[in-house]
Amino acid sequence: MESRSAAEARAQLAETLDELAAMQKPIAITRRGKPAAVLMPLERYEALTARKAQSSGFLSRLSAWRQEFCAVDDWPDVPRDDSPGREVEWPR
């Protein structure tokens, strides 16, 4: 991935955007020599965000299940047993 300093990208913004459109590849922006951001073509960004929004992965299904079946108000009002339980002897 090509990279530019933030100062260079700011000073030559129009040229950077033209190059970005021509290459159709992301450009890393650095600040004090460390990666700070990424510029990418709009089409690529939209593809990434659309894929994330359409995701029907495990976490989104789990969240939907929790909302449907695990409402906090549905839990029974049963007092918790505070007894210490049974004694266990661990092998040595």
C-alpha positions as CSV (number, residue, x, y, z in Angstrom):
1,M,0.0,0.0,0.0
2,E,1.3,3.4,-0.9
3,S,1.7,5.9,1.9
4,R,2.0,9.7,2.3
5,S,2.6,12.0,5.2
6,A,-0.4,14.0,6.4
7,A,1.4,17.2,5.4
8,E,2.0,16.0,1.9
9,A,-1.5,14.7,1.5
10,R,-2.9,18.0,2.7
11,A,-0.6,20.1,0.5
12,Q,-1.4,18.0,-2.6
13,L,-5.0,17.0,-1.8
14,A,-6.3,17.3,-5.4
15,E,-3.4,15.3,-6.8
16,T,-3.8,12.7,-4.1
17,L,-7.5,12.3,-4.9
18,D,-6.8,12.0,-8.6
19,E,-4.2,9.3,-8.0
20,L,-6.5,7.5,-5.6
21,A,-9.3,7.4,-8.3
22,A,-6.8,6.2,-11.0
23,M,-5.2,3.5,-8.8
24,Q,-8.4,2.3,-7.1
25,K,-6.2,1.2,-4.2
26,P,-6.1,2.6,-0.6
27,I,-3.4,5.2,0.4
28,A,-2.1,5.2,3.9
29,I,-1.7,8.5,5.6
30,T,1.1,8.8,8.2
31,R,1.6,11.2,11.0
32,R,5.2,11.5,12.4
33,G,6.0,8.3,10.5
34,K,3.2,6.2,12.0
35,P,0.1,5.1,10.2
36,A,-2.8,7.4,11.1
37,A,-5.5,6.9,8.5
38,V,-6.4,5.4,5.1
39,L,-7.9,7.0,2.1
40,M,-9.8,4.7,-0.2
41,P,-12.0,5.0,-3.2
42,L,-15.7,5.6,-2.4
43,E,-16.8,2.5,-4.2
44,R,-14.6,0.3,-2.1
45,Y,-15.8,2.0,1.1
46,E,-19.4,1.5,0.1
47,A,-18.8,-2.2,-0.7
48,L,-17.2,-2.7,2.7
49,T,-20.0,-1.0,4.7
50,A,-22.7,-2.7,2.6
51,R,-21.2,-6.1,3.3
52,K,-21.1,-5.3,7.1
53,A,-24.7,-4.1,7.1
54,Q,-25.9,-7.3,5.3
55,S,-24.0,-9.6,7.6
56,S,-26.2,-12.2,9.1
57,G,-23.5,-13.7,11.2
58,F,-23.7,-15.4,14.5
59,L,-23.5,-12.2,16.6
60,S,-26.4,-10.5,14.9
61,R,-28.6,-13.7,15.2
62,L,-27.6,-14.0,18.9
63,S,-28.6,-10.4,19.5
64,A,-31.9,-10.9,17.8
65,W,-32.5,-14.1,19.9
66,R,-31.7,-12.3,23.1
67,Q,-34.1,-9.5,22.3
68,E,-36.9,-12.0,21.6
69,F,-36.4,-14.5,24.3
70,C,-34.3,-13.1,27.1
71,A,-36.0,-9.9,28.2
72,V,-34.9,-9.0,31.7
73,D,-38.5,-8.6,32.8
74,D,-39.2,-12.2,31.9
75,W,-36.9,-13.7,34.6
76,P,-38.8,-15.2,37.5
77,D,-38.6,-13.6,40.9
78,V,-36.9,-16.5,42.7
79,P,-34.7,-15.7,45.7
80,R,-31.1,-16.8,45.2
81,D,-29.8,-19.5,47.6
82,D,-27.0,-17.8,49.6
83,S,-26.0,-21.0,51.5
84,P,-22.3,-21.8,51.3
85,G,-23.0,-25.1,49.6
86,R,-21.3,-28.4,50.3
87,E,-17.8,-28.9,51.5
88,V,-15.4,-30.4,49.0
89,E,-12.1,-32.1,49.8
90,W,-9.5,-31.6,47.0
91,P,-7.0,-34.4,46.3
92,R,-3.4,-33.6,47.1
